[in-house]
Amino acid sequence: MKWKLVLLACTLLGAMNLVTSLPVSAQLYWNNAAAFNGASRVSFQNATAINLTGSFTLEAWVNPSQAPTIRAGVIAKESESGFRQYALSLNTSGGLELGTNGVTRLTSKTTSVIQNNLWTHVAGTYNSATNLFSIYINGALDTTTTVPS
């Protein structure tokens, strides 16, 4: 499976000297997009600049060639042991998942499948004042949930 992801975040974090690894298996197009083969990724060193401690939005443009066979991270911060502090992922049904602290907090509606071979804007948000998690697909609100604090 191949993925394409807009590199705005990579450009910004690169300017902050946080880019530590650009895998050979990810085909990069500077200031445009990267093609990922399903196992490749762009890695950044751990820094306070990428710790999320309050409200946040994770967003990306994706263009999958096929649905993943295992959950595929679009944007994630995880520890060396694989514990995901936050993640926006595509699941095996082609839906989106938004998670924090190793727990999937919200999954998109079953009717909201990310289409293959089509650029789609995806976003996951968290409002720390209301504990509201939301998923957006192409700018339209897909689903929300409130998680008790």
Secondary structure, 3 states (H helix, E strand, C coil): CCEEEECHHHHHHHHCCCEEECCCCCEECCCCEEEECCCCCCEECCCHHHCCCCCEEEEEEECCCCCCCCCEEEEEEECCCCCEEEEEEECCCCCEEEEECCEEEEECCCCCCCCCCCCEEEEEEEECCCCEEEEEECCEEEEEEECCC
